[in-house]
Amino acid sequence: MLPNLITKTITLEDGREIIIETGALAKQADGSVVVKMGKAMLLATVVSKKEAGEGVDFLPMSVDYQEKFASSGKIPGGFLKREGRLSDYEILISRIVDRAIRPIFPDDYHADTQIAITLISGDDDVLPDALAGLAASAALAVSDIPFNGPISEVRVAKIDGKLKINPSPLELEKASLEFIVAGSLDFILMVEGEANEIQEEEMLEAMQYAHEEIKRHCQAQIELTRLVGKEVKREYNHEKSDPALFDKMRADVYDKLYASVGKLIANKSERSALIKEIKEEFVASLGEDHGYEASLIGPYFSKIHKEAARNLTLNEKKRLDGRKLDEVRPIWSVVDYLPSAHGSAVFTRGETQSLTTCTLGTKMDEMMVDGATISGYNKFYLHYNFPGFSTGEVKPNRGPGRREVGHGNLAMRALKKVLPPVEENPYTIRIVSDILESNGSSSMATVCAGSLALMDAGIPIKSAVTGIAMGMISDAKTGKYSILSDILGDEDHLGDMDFKVTGTSKGITACQMDLKVEGLDYSVLKEALLQAKDGRLHILDEITKTLAAPKAELKPHTPRSFIMMIPKELIGAVIGPGGKVIQEIQKDTGATIVIEEVDNQGKINIFSANQDKLNAALSRIKAIVAQPEIGETYTGKVKNIQPFGAFVEFMPGKDGLLHISEIKHERVETMDGVLEPGEEIQVKLIDVDKKTGKFKLSRKALLPKPEKPTSNS
C-alpha cells in the first residue's frame, strides 16, 4: 500500500527548493521527516520516552548527525569497511543542531530524547549541514513531543559582496563571511562561523538576513504540523514540586546568598565554599523530620542562588569576582616556554590557562579527511585537550569528547584566517592546546596562546588573533540588562547569552553565539559585539607586550624547507625505479623529500633541520634534473667499453658515447688498455642527436692539440 505522503516546499530566493516530506519512512519513531534539496536527502527521526528517569532534573537529549558513505557512492575505508564512530565533522554538526534545539524544549521536560539525522543521499552542489537543524525541528513538528518551536538553521555567506542563503561548496570558496544561523519565528538562537576580518555591523547584517529566511522555514513547519494533525502535544509531569519548601528556602537563604555574592570574592574556590556553607546551614536548620521533599533542596537552592547572583548584577552592576562589567581579568603570557618545541606559548587570563604548542611538519604530516561527502587533506589543524585537573576534578582520560572537538574547531577557524596562503607555506602546521586551568572560556585562551605559538614558531601570520567570551544577564519585565566581558564559568551558567568572538585589529575572524533569551533586540546585540571588540583589542595589547610580530627566524631545530620546480618529465628521474633514487638520497643525506605534480610541473620540497643535509640533498637533485648543455665540460665515469668507444655517465642517469675517434688527437686503433670501467675522466658534450636524443662526448676536445712537425726535423 502506498504511504500517505505529506509535503511542504520552501522556495529560496534564487528558485532552489527545499522539500519536507513525512509519512513514508521510519513511521515507528515519534516523528520522522525527509528533507530534500537537489539530490541531497536527510532522514531525521526523534524518539522521546513518555516518563522521565528517577531523580532526573534536566533534559537528557542526544543529537547524532551521520553521513552514510553510500549517499555519495563511496565505500568506507578501514578494515571493517563500515561507518563507525562519528567523525569530528559529524560531531560538529551534531553540536550545532543540539545547541539550537535544546533551548526550545520546556524547562520542566526531562524525558530521555534522541534525535538522529542521517544523510541518505548526497549532492556535490548542496552542503547538507545547513539542512540538519531544519530536519531535526521538522521531525519534532510532526510528533507529539512538546517543544516551543519550530526552529530552523541556514548558512548565510557573502559572495562577491552579496549575501546568499545555503550557497554551494564552489560558491563558498569565494565567501568573505560564512555563518550558520539558527532561530525561531521571533528570535535568533545560535550563530557559528568564520569571516575575513569583517566589522561588527557586517556580521549583524548577515544574521538579520538569515533570520528572515528562517522565519519562512518556521512557517512551513507550522503548516506541516497542522497537515499531520499534531497541534496537540503529549501531556507530561516530569518534576516534583514542593511550593512550601521553595517559599521557606527563599525566605531563609535569598538575602544570605545575595550578601554572599555581593562580597565580590575573586577566588572561585572561596566563593563556592561560602555558598556551600549557606546551604549546609539551611539543611541543618530543618532537622531530620522536616517533612519536605529532600530531593528538591539542591535544585531549589541552585535556582535561588542563580536569582540572587543575577539580581546583584542587574541592580548594582556588580559581578561575582568584583570586576566592572567590561573589565577583563589580569593577563600574563610567555613564548618559547618549551625549548624543544618548534613554537610554544603559555597564556593565562584570570583562572584560565592554556599551554599551546606549534609543530611544523611536511606534506606527509597532512591530515587525511575521508568522509562521505568531504575528502582531501588539511595542512592546518588544531587539537584541544581539557583534562580533569584543569578544574580540580578527578576525570579519566578517555580521549576528546564533543566539547573538546567543538572548542578546538572554533579556535582553528579563528587562526586559519591569518595564515599565509597555501602556495607560500611549505609546512603542515599542528597546534595543540592543553588547558591547565579553567574558569571562563578556555577556547578563547586557546586562540590567544595559539596566535603566540604561531608567531614564536616563525610562521608569518598576517596579524595576531585574540578572542573573548561575552555574556549577558537580562530581565524582560523590567527591560534591564548587563553585558559582561570575559565571563567566568559561573557567569556562563547565570546568563541569557553566551558568545565568543575572535579577531585581529582589523576585524572578526570567527564567532560562536548561543542565545537563551527571547526577543533580544539587535541594538543590544550590536552593543555586545562592540563591547567584545574593546575586550579583544585590550587582550591584543597585552599579548603584543609578549610578542608583537612573528619571529624572523625559525628555531634551530625546526625543519628548514627549500622548494624547487622541475619539468614534469623529470619527476620520474628524481623518484627513480620503484622510488629507488629518492629513497637513496633521503637515506644518504637524512633530509625529507616530497615531490608532487602541481600546475603541470614537478614541485620538490626538501625538509631538514640541518642546513648541510638540506644542501646535500639539493645538490643531488640538481644533478639529476640539470639539463646537459652542448659545449660544457663534465666529470664522467666510464660505464662500459665497446670496440668503437666507451659509454660514459657524465651526469646522474645520463650516458653519452665517447667514440674511439674522440679519445685522443692521435689515431687509436683499439680500445684495449685505453680506458678502464669505473675510471673518471673529463669529457665535453659536443652534440645531441636531434632524432634519438643521444649524447656525443669528446675527450680530445679538452686536450691540447699536438704541435705540427717542423720542416727541419
NORVEN-V146406 format. One record per helix or strand of 3 or more residues. SS is the DSSP state (helix for helix, strand for strand). FROM is the first residue (numbers start at 1). TO is the last residue. If there is no record, write none. Layout:
BEGIN
SS&FROM&TO  SS&FROM&TO
END
This chain:
BEGIN
strand&6&11  strand&17&22  strand&31&37  strand&40&52  strand&61&67  helix&69&72  helix&88&104  strand&111&121  helix&129&141  strand&152&159  strand&162&165  helix&169&172  strand&175&183  strand&188&198  helix&200&228  helix&243&261  helix&268&286  helix&296&316  strand&331&335  strand&343&349  strand&352&361  helix&363&365  strand&367&370  strand&375&378  strand&380&386  helix&388&391  helix&402&416  helix&422&424  strand&428&437  helix&442&457  strand&466&474  strand&481&485  helix&489&494  strand&497&503  strand&508&515  helix&522&546  strand&560&567  helix&568&575  helix&577&589  strand&592&598  strand&601&608  helix&611&625  strand&633&642  strand&645&651  strand&654&659  helix&660&662  strand&680&688  strand&695&698  helix&700&702
END
